[in-house]
Amino acid sequence: MAFKITDECISCGACEPECPNAAITEGENIYVIDPTKCTECVGSFATKQCAEICPVDCCVPDEAHVESREALLAKWRTLHPGKEPKL
């Protein structure tokens, strides 16, 4: 399942450089996560980096984009061709 950023975002920008897939960008009022690039950090880290760094806990699971771990890993492989995932 991809993550999303809620309206509680204070636009601090802490999450953007932490995303290994460049899925986080600055939106009009808050930062946003592209669900086609979000792998919940599967393949790169053991924990969800955006949720770990967010000072207001606004990075949350996006129920509209539910995916299995296998699907997230396949997406990671597409985003990072030729690299080996960190499991």
URHU-V495597 format. One record per run of one state. SS is the DSSP state (2 for helix, 1 for strand, 0 for the rest). FROM is the first residue (numbers start at 1). LEN is the number of residues. If there is no record, write none. Layout:
ss;from;len
SS;FROM;LEN
SS;FROM;LEN
This chain:
ss;from;len
0;1;2
1;3;3
0;6;10
2;16;3
0;19;5
1;24;3
0;27;4
1;31;3
0;34;9
1;43;1
0;44;5
2;49;5
0;54;5
1;59;3
0;62;7
2;69;11
0;80;6
1;86;1
0;87;1
